[in-house]
Amino acid sequence: MCLPMDDTAMLCWLKNQVTVLEAWREELTCRPETSISMITRLEKHRSWLREEISRLDPGLKAA
């Protein structure tokens, strides 16, 4: 069953997730015990999420 979603609210939530991932990345880079592979995985996820947001938000493509 699919429930109708407010696309604007969903895009806002997704964009907030990118912000959280960026803050997390900044925090991880300050920790000496953080491995490069962990940062790489986080960056891949952030990049994927940004691509999905661009696909879902046609206004971002024009900007």
C-alpha positions as CSV (number, residue, x, y, z in Angstrom):
1,M,0.0,0.0,0.0
2,C,1.4,3.4,-1.0
3,L,0.5,6.5,1.0
4,P,0.5,9.9,-0.6
5,M,3.6,11.9,0.4
6,D,4.2,15.6,0.4
7,D,7.1,15.8,-2.1
8,T,8.3,19.1,-0.7
9,A,8.5,17.7,2.8
10,M,10.3,14.6,1.6
11,L,12.9,16.6,-0.4
12,C,13.4,18.8,2.7
13,W,14.0,15.7,4.8
14,L,16.4,14.3,2.2
15,K,18.3,17.6,2.1
16,N,18.6,17.6,5.8
17,Q,20.0,14.1,5.7
18,V,22.8,15.4,3.4
19,T,23.5,18.1,6.0
20,V,23.7,15.5,8.7
21,L,26.1,13.3,6.6
22,E,28.3,16.3,5.9
23,A,28.5,17.1,9.7
24,W,29.2,13.5,10.4
25,R,32.0,13.4,7.8
26,E,33.5,16.6,9.4
27,E,33.4,15.0,12.8
28,L,35.0,11.7,11.6
29,T,37.9,13.5,9.9
30,C,38.8,15.0,13.2
31,R,39.1,11.7,14.9
32,P,42.5,9.9,14.6
33,E,40.9,6.4,14.9
34,T,38.7,7.0,11.8
35,S,39.7,4.9,8.8
36,I,39.8,6.1,5.3
37,S,37.3,3.4,4.3
38,M,34.8,4.7,6.7
39,I,35.0,8.2,5.3
40,T,34.9,6.8,1.8
41,R,31.7,4.8,2.5
42,L,30.1,7.9,4.1
43,E,31.1,10.0,1.1
44,K,29.7,7.5,-1.4
45,H,26.4,7.5,0.5
46,R,26.3,11.3,0.5
47,S,27.0,11.5,-3.2
48,W,24.3,9.0,-4.0
49,L,21.8,10.9,-1.9
50,R,22.7,14.2,-3.6
51,E,22.2,12.5,-7.0
52,E,18.8,11.2,-5.9
53,I,17.8,14.6,-4.7
54,S,18.8,16.2,-8.0
55,R,16.8,13.6,-9.8
56,L,13.7,14.2,-7.6
57,D,14.0,18.0,-7.6
58,P,13.9,19.4,-11.1
59,G,14.5,22.9,-9.8
60,L,18.0,21.9,-8.7
61,K,18.9,20.9,-12.3
62,A,18.1,24.3,-13.6
63,A,20.2,26.0,-10.9
